[in-house]
Every structure is written in structure tokens, then in C-alpha cells.
Amino acid sequence: MSETPFRLLRFSSQKSLAHRLVLATLTGRPVHISQIRPSSPTNPGLEPHEISFLRLLEAVTNGCQIEISYTGTTLVYKPGLITGSAPGSGANGGVIRHELPAGCVRGVSYFLIPLCLLAPFSKAPMNVLFTGPGVITSATHMGDISADSVRTAILPLYAHFGITNDIELRILRRSNADAGGKGGAGEVQLVFGHQVRLPKTVHILNPGKIKKIRGVAYCTGVSASNNARMIEEARGVLNPMTADTYIFSDVSSAPYLPSVDKSNANQRRKTGIGFGLSLLAESSTGALYSADVASPTSGGVPPEDIGRHCAYQLLESISLGGSVSLTAAPTMLTLMAMGSEDVGRLQMGRDVVGSESVIDLARDLRAFGASGWGIREATQGQEGDVIVSVVGRGVGNVGRKIT
């Protein structure tokens, strides 16, 4: 976002590509990323979902420059100003319509979570409609969480930073991954209307005790009894921990796509068929822990196994300790690093801090000019918890007028 010329920051491999591009956009640092799947004999370079994410960045910013090598294995990204859905920036009626390609194998959360990180620093409110044959609203085998978990476990975290108004995620049409793990023709709209000059400094030091569990069991194009079977199995595992457990059931019809048979252009086929479960545990101090499991595209897994697996996954997330789950840690730590120039503190489980994704995030933040983290033992919470101290970089919203 800054006009000062910077030297290119150089990274290699496609690892953490989306988050590195987000950090580049927030800090105004151009990046050069090489060695993107260079050894793949059939599909070297950027994949369809990564190209689509670059197009999304181009849509919500003004002045960014993207250069991709002929083979797609090298990318140069020079960020622009985050404009959101400002008039004249590509939005139609205040809404940016972003279509995901049919070959997309990542869930829509792959796009939503980075977009939410950019939205508070935007010049105008962010209103993006994800549509097309590649939208998968469920959890995926690639490790993406469902759109339900983004709504219940990620968006509420922004309240800690004073970002609370006009934030909504609408799941307009549900879909699971289709054959081969590719898109399922869902539809999701993100409305993020709260822009700030700087996020507030946070001090979250008490995980508290689990007080309630909520969830959503969803099925698309299959019998509604699948939801009841998942819910019953999950409650059998979770009820001994807390009696305040409620899991909502959502049944929807399967989306339709045009048939691949060109001889019958009017024929349509069902896609995005499947079922899944999203669970959320909330503590007495507001800490959130989530879990997500969806039916595999190959089938053969009964709903009872999905419900049991998701319940155990939630218990595992809680057992890691801390005030933030592994899924939400990158969002919290990034906002803390981009906040005002003060020391924020966050209690985290030792295994969460030591996970590959958090360590990679710390290295990337350091490369983009953020301060190192201070880590010390926690005095309360589970044994082994640590306090992570993060000094904000003071990345201001240059598009927002000072009032």
C-alpha cells in the first residue's frame, strides 16, 4: 500500500502462497516467488485455484501488477491499494462477482480467510459474491474448513480487534466436492463493511472452560436422514462433556450444471452431492475451537463415522490448549502483527505454536518486516500453554480518511 519502492522479497515453492500474497498486499512489499511445482511432469506451475486467487486480488485492489512466467513456475506480484468494492474498481452494483473455475480443488474458505484479512484495511466495504462451478462450501480433503466454520469460528475473532459491524457470510447455495475433489457449483457471499485505521491491541490470556457446543450438519442432494445420523453420533461423544450441545440440520438440493454431452445441450447434471458436519466449542471466556469433516468424494463412509470423527476432532482441538485453535491462529497472529505499535499477548497451546503452519507464518512475518515473537510459560490454563507476545507493525489503512 506504500508508494516507497522496495526490493523484491524472494520466496520459493507454492507453500503458503495465498498468505504471502496477503502479507505483500498489507505491507506494500513486492514479492518474487519461484520454484512453483517445477518437478511436476504434467501440471507444473500455478494451479487453477491459485490463478483464481490472483484474479481475486486484482479485483479488490487498484494498481497491482502480476507477472507469471511462461511455464507458470515463477510469479512476481507488486501490490496495489486495497479498494474493496469501491465504485469504479470493478464492482457491479457494489458487488464484486468472482467466478471459480471448474477445476478448483480448494474449498471456498481458501479464498474467504485471506479476503477477510484484507477487508479491514480496505478503502471501501468489501462485498464479494463467489459463484461458478468451482465453489465448494464444505470441508475438503485438501484441509480447507467449511464456509460454516469461517462464519462461526473465524469471523467472530475480529471482534477482539474492534472490528464488529456489518460483517456477514451468506451461504446462498451449498455444495460438496464433486468427483475428483473438484468444484461443486455452490454460491457464497461475503459482506465486510467495517474498515478501521488500525486494529486494536489484544490481550487474551485466559482460555476458560468449555460452556457450549454448536454445530451445523449439512447434506446436499442426499437423504435428510444422513444429518440425523451424524448428529446422534456426535452428541453421543460430546454430551458427557457439556449438556449445552445443539447441532442444526440443513438440507438442500444439489446444484445443477450443464451436461458435458454436447448432443443434448438442454440436459443438466447434479453436482456437489454429499454431507458433512461442522462443530464449534465456545469457552466461558469466548475462546473458540472448531472441527470439520465432510464425506469423501469416493463415498463409502457412513454418516455415523463422519459424526464420530468430527466430534473426536473437536476434542483434539480443545486438548491442544490455549485461547485460540490451530485453524484460527494464523488470522489472530497476522492481525496482531499488523496492528498498532504496541505489545499484544495471546495464550496458545505449545503444540499450536510448534505447528508447521505457525512457524512458517512467523518466518514470513519476519521477512516482511514484522518483529519477532516473545514466548514465555503461561501461569494459567492447561499445562504447557505459552504466552506469545507480538509487537504490532502499525500497518495503517491508507485508503481510510482520518476523522
ABEGO torsion letter per residue (X at the ends): XBABBBBBBBBBEABGAAAAAAAAAAAGBBBBBBGBGAABAABBEBBAAAAAAAAAAAAABBGBBBBBBAAGABBBBBBBBBAEABBGAGBBGGBBBBBBBAABABBAAAAAAAAAAAAAABABBBBBBBBEAABBABBBAAGBBBAAAAAAAAAAAAAAAGBABGBBBBBABBBBBBBGGBBAGBBBBBBBABBBABBBBBBBABAEBBABBBBBBBBBGBBAAAAAAAAAAAAAAAAAABABBBBBBBBBBBBBBBBABAABAABBBBBGBEBBBBBBBBBAAGBBBBBBBBBBAAEGBBAAAAAAAAAAAAAAAAAAEEABBAAAAAAAAAAAAABBBBBBBBBBBAAAAABAAAAAAAAAAAAAGBBBBBBBBBABEBBGBBBBBBBBAGBBBAABBBX
